[in-house]
Amino acid sequence: MKNVLGREIPDYIEGYGKVELFKGAFKNYGLKEKIGVKVNSVKPGEEKLLDSIDDALNKIGIKDGMTISFHHHLRNGDFVLNNVMHAIAKRGIKDIVIAASSIFPVHEPLVEYIKNGIVTGIVTNYMSGPVAEAVSKGLLKKPAIMMTHGGRPRAIESGDLHIDIAFIGAPTADTYGNINGVYGNAACGSLGYATVDAEYADKVVAITDNLVTYPACPIEISQIYVDYVVKVDSIGNPAGIVSGTTKITKDPVGLKIAKIATKVIELSGLVKDGLSFQTGAGGTSLAVAEELKNLMREKSVVGSFAAGGITGYIVEMLEEGLFRNIFDVQCFDLKAVESYRHNPKHQGMSGSMYGNPHNKGAVVNNLDVMILGATEIDIDFNVNVTTGSSGVIMGGSGGHSDTAAGAKLAMVVTNLIKGRLPIIKDSVTTVTTPGESIDIVVTEWGIAVNPKRKDLIEKLSSSSIPTMTIKELKELAEKMTGKPEAIEMSDEIVAIVEYRDGTVIDVVRKPVD
Amino acid sequence: MKNVLGREIPDYIEGYGKVELFKGAFKNYGLKEKIGVKVNSVKPGEEKLLDSIDDALNKIGIKDGMTISFHHHLRNGDFVLNNVMHAIAKRGIKDIVIAASSIFPVHEPLVEYIKNGIVTGIVTNYMSGPVAEAVSKGLLKKPAIMMTHGGRPRAIESGDLHIDIAFIGAPTADTYGNINGVYGNAACGSLGYATVDAEYADKVVAITDNLVTYPACPIEISQIYVDYVVKVDSIGNPAGIVSGTTKITKDPVGLKIAKIATKVIELSGLVKDGLSFQTGAGGTSLAVAEELKNLMREKSVVGSFAAGGITGYIVEMLEEGLFRNIFDVQCFDLKAVESYRHNPKHQGMSGSMYGNPHNKGAVVNNLDVMILGATEIDIDFNVNVTTGSSGVIMGGSGGHSDTAAGAKLAMVVTNLIKGRLPIIKDSVTTVTTPGESIDIVVTEWGIAVNPKRKDLIEKLSSSSIPTMTIKELKELAEKMTGKPEAIEMSDEIVAIVEYRDGTVIDVVRKPVD
């Protein structure tokens, strides 16, 4: 069976079930249903504070086959997932599905649990490091399910992803379960990805190392969603949670790309009052933000909002008055955390509000300009940010597909050649984001505009920016590197790539060693 | 059929259905279910702004028999309910059920719609003025359903109260449906009661007179819940929305009651760090706040939170550091609105978080001291704040039953005699709040402690406060006024009084003229 992008996908996948094929980025809208939720109502006088994770597991009655969830705001500093899994593993529990919004190298202990069948399923929007490698080797019993940051809340709200227990790493919590991420040793700022877990899981456990007296204001996750509170010594290592600084690239190629990208943004006509903007925290992406900042100053433009994972660079733009507001689903550095704590213009948003295609309009729908990365791009503009050149999983959509679908100008910025390999292929190893939602690819050698964006081609036609078709750009790269050999893949499916609407856009197969 | 309080209630009521009898304030807890919600998902590029209320009614397809909802933060200054009903009435639509969190004298036009069958049902937590009088006269086809501020979100979340269209008066909104109550001509502060309507109604329409460019931060109600936005000239009259000032009573009797009440609070042992407190905006209740303020200063006590409908007096206590936080479901005056806008310690809460008995613990569960009013109290400590001495509806629970159930010390403060009638009766005309959740009655002549609070009787035993049984207090009043004649009631049920858990605690019958 092939989906609309020509990706070969079985109609039934063992450990996943019946496949709903991707039909196009905007084909699956209309009336959608959020499922009901069971709530254990709490009487006056009842308490929620427990002594340990073990106590919580006892109270809830952890069982084989349960799905347990985690949020990833503590990133590579997270202790919560490992500590909870340690407590579960000790009990001889099997067949756990880990629904973590992202998985990082710090979660390496999962590999052992995968090998011995304690963990048999993973649902995540992004994974890198040993767990991703283990999944790529086919060690996980069921194929991993790769979602997007907007697709995950959609799946949870619709009931496609049922969570038995949500464990919420809480930088600050009170005894009755109010949570915020702005105070405490592990302060990470916005808790946007955890909101939906709290709202929809059968049971919700707050795990905190900063238990404060009631109430833990400002409240990001309310007591009305939390069953139990557990105090632990530490929920994470601050050094891994927020980087002290995120840095603009100093690489001249990256800076050149950023200059071209900003010129394109200018020529697109979007740089005017009300401009909305999002970029990742990569060096080249930040360089675009820096160039755009200068352009906005020059033109005296006041943007409406900057969104996404937020860095100090974006905070500076807010503070300078270049944007009226920030929408923050996740803080990438300490400056962002501090701004989120203090500045009412720095608005938090849930993962659902950020990118869920099946609510009444996510923030991504209002994005003008989105700066995206890519591991591979193909001649149909499909982008891979899930697997590396060896076919091994080293990322995932995160918000890639969500923002690409929403933004008026979804722009991939990338070196044309990375690690002596051309970025543009006839066909990407894995489709993460469909080409129909990518408007333009910007490289140091020139740009390629998606042919469906005739308006943009027209706007750029008189510029001095080298403009090519995507095939020409591909051939240019191949002239320099030679045509790379295709990676050989087995038939074994190790991961399913779900588009944000829950349809299957691709599968990841195990590379042949 | 009689419920546990001995109130005579049919097991089936025409226009209401099968009756679930009240069994006790804490009998109906355990696993509860929130229902699913249908959502019309919004694609990038789709817009929400409509030209008029009529346009919204067209888009949605308003039909006979629909339930439409309103919030009451604009109180007696509200134009939204009347304007929407005017547009509906013009269409010849019949059989509308109005689910308004409260109904005020300004909503008098409803009386005509009740008379001609355009409106045949009312669900509300409080009503006063012409509509309440019309309901009392039996003009409404179906009995009105009187809920509580916590019971309403419970009913909506559980599906007991299904809302077809929620109309949300929005002091500020952007074109994509983000709403806040802190800016605009009709700024009313917290929009706590509207939250659940936005989350659960089939369709949600924001009606605003202050349409701002996207995004309308700080966001109280998110774009993900709003289908349409309508710009109108005015959503309300600020003079009726917030009173410039709420005033402490100058009546010596009220001041005396406040002094006794505060002494009781002190002797209860609750005046210590972490104290939590709520009071209404009545003159005597505010006088208690004033006395308590002095006591807290004197004892250098820092309370945890003050909750509820918030007045400037409570804001002053926050600003002075007497409380660490405020939980605000509704602002009563301009000072409260301003504080809510600027002070991060002034935390908003939804009606569900405030008082819903069937979530994982409402804020009322954490109240130490609650100061309550009463129209009548009976010798079982049952309180009536629903009907007046003539049997006519002139109020309703609001948060009365919710806070009484939650607070450690639920205290009724009242003159023993009002309008030459004794407040304490053998049996109240209508039970709003069950006696088991009332701990003490404080009058200018003395206090009566609920016999189940042996601990409190013990603590007060050595004080000089005149302490009586509730019967003694009743007899004392009757000595002064004579025993009032009972109001004669017909059999016709004009309203159902639901306790916060959805069971029927009483019915209101039509008084005999």
Interface residues (C-beta under 8 A of the other chain):
Chain A: F26 Y29 G30 L31 K32 E33 K34 I35 G36 V37 K38 V39 N40 S41 V42 K43 P44 G45 E46 K48 Y176 G177 V204 T213 Y214 P215 C217 P218 I219 S222 Q223 I224 Y225 V226 D227 G274 S304 F305 R324 N325 F327 P344 K345 Q347 M349 S350 S352 M353 N356 P357 H358 N359 K360 G361 A362 V363 V364 N365 N366 A405 G406
Chain B: F26 Y29 G30 L31 K32 E33 K34 I35 G36 V37 K38 V39 N40 S41 V42 K43 P44 G45 E46 K48 Y176 G177 V204 T213 Y214 P215 C217 P218 I219 S222 Q223 I224 Y225 V226 D227 G274 S304 F305 R324 N325 F327 P344 K345 Q347 M349 S350 S352 M353 N356 P357 H358 N359 K360 G361 A362 V363 V364 N365 N366 A405 G406
